[in-house]
Amino acid sequence: MMRKLDNRGAAAFELILVFVPLFTLIFAIFDLGRYAITMQSLRTLAGAGARAVMIQCYTPEVVKNQSPSGCTNDPMSATDKQNAAPFLYRGGLAPTLTVASGGNNLTVTASQAGFVMLMPIWGTALNAPSASTTIPF
């Protein structure tokens, strides 16, 4: 007489085989989407900072001397930054905006130092994103 094989637990095992890759894919898509939104918000903030620098620093004296070196302080208030890129202020984080002078150019850089990817598969390559805009004088 033949005995029937015991199939208890086979469905649970198959469910695990499907759910682990599925949820890994879903979380990876969510994480990359969060990173893309952060990068776009940083580009927006860098562009808004560059416009503020040009409005505040494009004086006749600066144009005559062709020297943007006096325009390297942060041109935007915290409220202006939050209005330009509100997504960056989620979770208690605050982006930084720096203006650097190099030759006849100003470089406005927006960065989010506290940003960390949720999935460990990315490593630290995508942590602390930043975007910059260069303004020629």
PEWO-V495587 format. One record per residue. N is the residue number from 1. RES is the residue in one letter. PHI is phi as a letter, one per 20 degrees, with the letter a starting at -180 (none if undefined). PSI is psi in whole degrees, 0 to 359 (NA if undefined). OMEGA is omega in radians with two decimals (NA if undefined). Layout:
n->[N/N]
res->[RES/RES]
phi->[PHI/PHI]
psi->[PSI/PSI]
omega->[OMEGA/OMEGA]
This chain:
n->[1/2/3/4/5/6/7/8/9/10/11/12/13/14/15/16/17/18/19/20/21/22/23/24/25/26/27/28/29/30/31/32/33/34/35/36/37/38/39/40/41/42/43/44/45/46/47/48/49/50/51/52/53/54/55/56/57/58/59/60/61/62/63/64/65/66/67/68/69/70/71/72/73/74/75/76/77/78/79/80/81/82/83/84/85/86/87/88/89/90/91/92/93/94/95/96/97/98/99/100/101/102/103/104/105/106/107/108/109/110/111/112/113/114/115/116/117/118/119/120/121/122/123/124/125/126/127/128/129/130/131/132/133/134/135/136/137]
res->[M/M/R/K/L/D/N/R/G/A/A/A/F/E/L/I/L/V/F/V/P/L/F/T/L/I/F/A/I/F/D/L/G/R/Y/A/I/T/M/Q/S/L/R/T/L/A/G/A/G/A/R/A/V/M/I/Q/C/Y/T/P/E/V/V/K/N/Q/S/P/S/G/C/T/N/D/P/M/S/A/T/D/K/Q/N/A/A/P/F/L/Y/R/G/G/L/A/P/T/L/T/V/A/S/G/G/N/N/L/T/V/T/A/S/Q/A/G/F/V/M/L/M/P/I/W/G/T/A/L/N/A/P/S/A/S/T/T/I/P/F]
phi->[none/e/e/f/f/e/d/f/n/f/f/f/f/f/f/f/f/e/f/f/f/f/f/f/f/f/f/f/f/f/f/f/f/f/f/f/f/f/f/f/f/f/f/f/f/f/f/f/f/f/f/f/f/f/f/e/d/e/e/g/f/f/f/f/e/l/c/e/f/e/d/d/e/f/e/d/e/f/f/f/f/f/f/f/b/f/f/f/e/f/m/m/e/c/f/d/c/c/c/c/d/b/m/d/c/d/d/d/c/d/c/c/f/e/f/c/f/f/e/f/f/e/m/d/f/d/f/l/f/b/c/c/c/d/d/f/d]
psi->[136/141/143/141/147/119/13/137/354/320/320/320/318/322/318/319/330/318/325/308/326/311/328/317/317/314/326/318/317/316/316/326/318/320/318/319/320/316/318/321/323/321/319/316/320/320/318/322/322/320/319/322/315/323/317/330/354/69/161/327/316/318/319/317/347/39/106/14/338/3/33/12/161/118/350/143/168/324/319/320/317/326/327/322/77/334/330/345/8/143/21/10/157/126/160/147/120/146/124/145/134/109/236/25/152/136/120/121/127/131/155/92/327/3/129/134/145/324/130/351/341/343/216/12/327/5/153/63/157/156/147/157/133/133/114/142/NA]
omega->[-3.11/3.09/3.07/3.08/3.13/-3.11/-3.14/3.12/-3.13/3.14/3.11/3.12/3.10/3.10/3.10/3.14/3.14/-3.02/-3.11/3.09/-3.13/-3.14/3.04/3.10/3.14/3.14/3.10/3.10/3.11/-3.11/3.11/3.06/3.09/3.10/-3.14/3.11/3.12/3.13/3.12/3.09/3.09/3.07/3.10/3.13/3.11/3.09/3.10/3.08/3.11/3.08/3.12/3.09/-3.12/3.13/-3.07/-2.99/-3.10/-3.14/3.12/3.14/3.13/-3.14/-3.13/-3.13/-3.10/-3.11/3.14/-3.01/3.14/-3.05/-3.02/3.07/-3.08/-3.05/-3.02/3.04/-3.14/3.12/3.10/3.10/-3.12/3.08/-3.13/-3.08/-3.06/-3.12/-3.09/-3.10/3.09/3.06/3.10/3.12/3.08/3.14/3.06/3.13/-3.14/3.11/-3.14/-3.14/3.08/-3.09/3.10/-3.13/2.95/3.09/3.11/-3.09/3.04/-3.13/3.14/-3.00/-3.06/-3.09/3.12/3.08/-3.10/-3.10/-3.14/-3.10/-3.12/-3.05/3.12/-3.07/-3.07/3.11/3.12/3.14/3.08/3.09/-3.11/3.10/3.13/-3.14/3.07/3.08/NA]
